[in-house]
Amino acid sequence: MFLHKQALQYTAKPEKPDAVYARKLQEVIGGQYGEITVAMQYSFQAWNAHIPGKYRDLLFGTAAEEFGHVEMLATMVAQLLEKAPLGITEKAIQNDPAVAAVIGGTDVQDAIVAGAGARPVDSNGNPWTAGYVTASGNLLADFTSNINAEMQGRIQVARLYHMTDDPGVRDLLSFLLARDTMHQNQWVAAAKELQAEGIESLPAPSNFPIKKEHRDASYQYINFSDGKAAAEGSWAKGDSPDGLGQFTYIDTPPEGVPMPPPTHPDARFFGTTELPNVMEKMAGTVQDKLHRE
C-alpha cells in the first residue's frame, strides 16, 4: 500500500527562476543515477528480497525516502520554471559559452509538454528507462550496486551545487548531499553485515560451487595494456579480498586459441555467406519443403 503525505522532507524553494538550471537539475531526477532510478531500484530489490527482516525493511524505507526526493526536486524544477522567460535571453546562458551553445534557454519540452513543470527525463530530455535499475535478488550484489548508485548520484549533486549561486537551490542540494552520504554508508554497512553474518560472501554469488570455476584463472591479473603500473597494485599480489586465493600478475597475455570459422545460419535468415546466392536460395526452398522451422 502506498500513501502520499502532502509535505516535503526538506525545503525546496529557489530564490529566483532559472530555466537553464531547471534543465540541469533534471539529470538528478531522471538520469541514470537520478532519484527515480534509486527509488525504483530499492523498491524492486525489496520486492525481490527472499528473506524477511532488517535488510528488506532497509530497502523499503530507503526507497520511500527516494520517492520523496523525486518530489522535492520536481517541486524545485517547477519553481525554477515559474515566471522564467520562455525564449532565449542573454541572461539564460549564465555567461557560460558551452551552455549557450548547447542550450540557449529553456528546454522547449519543459514549456510545450510539461507546461513549465518537471518531467521523468534527464538533462538532455532523454526519458528515464528501467534499464537503469539493478535488482538481482542477491543482496550482496544489489547493495554493492547501491553503493555505486549513491556515489555517482552524490558526484552529480556536488557538481550541480557549484553550477548555481541560488541560496535556496544550494540549501536543498546540501540536504541531498547529506542524505547521499548516509545512503553510501548504510549500503557499505549492510554489505559488510551480510558477510559478517554469513548470509553472503565474496565472490557473489557465493553459493555457486566455486570448484566449477577454472580456478587457475580466478586470481590472475592479466595485463592487456602496454602500461606496466598495474603491477604495483594490491590486486597483482597478496591475498584476495574473498580470502580464498592469492593474486598473481601475468605481464603478457596468453596467445589464445584459434577462432572458429564463420557460422552458417539457416539460409532463410538471408545472411551473406561465401556460398553462391543461388545455392543459398535453393537451400532455403528445401528447408521450407521439409517444414524445418
Sequence and secondary structure as in RCSB ss.txt:
>XXXX:A:sequence
MFLHKQALQYTAKPEKPDAVYARKLQEVIGGQYGEITVAMQYSFQAWNAHIPGKYRDLLFGTAAEEFGHVEMLAT
MVAQLLEKAPLGITEKAIQNDPAVAAVIGGTDVQDAIVAGAGARPVDSNGNPWTAGYVTASGNLLADFTSNINAE
MQGRIQVARLYHMTDDPGVRDLLSFLLARDTMHQNQWVAAAKELQAEGIESLPAPSNFPIKKEHRDASYQYINFS
DGKAAAEGSWAKGDSPDGLGQFTYIDTPPEGVPMPPPTHPDARFFGTTELPNVMEKMAGTVQDKLHRE
>XXXX:A:secstr
     SS SS    SS  HHHHHHHTHHHHSTTSHHHHHHHHHHHHHT  S SHHHHHHHHHHHHHHHHHHHHHH
HHHHHHTT  SS  TGGGTT HHHHHHT SS HHHHHTTSS   SB TT  B  GGG    S HHHHHHHHHHHH
HHHHHHHHHHHTT   HHHHHHHHHHHHHHHHHHHHHHHHHHHHHHTTS  SSSSTTS GGGS GGGTTEEE  S
S  GGGGSGGGSEE TTSS EEEEESS              GGG    SS HHHHHHHHHHHHHTT  
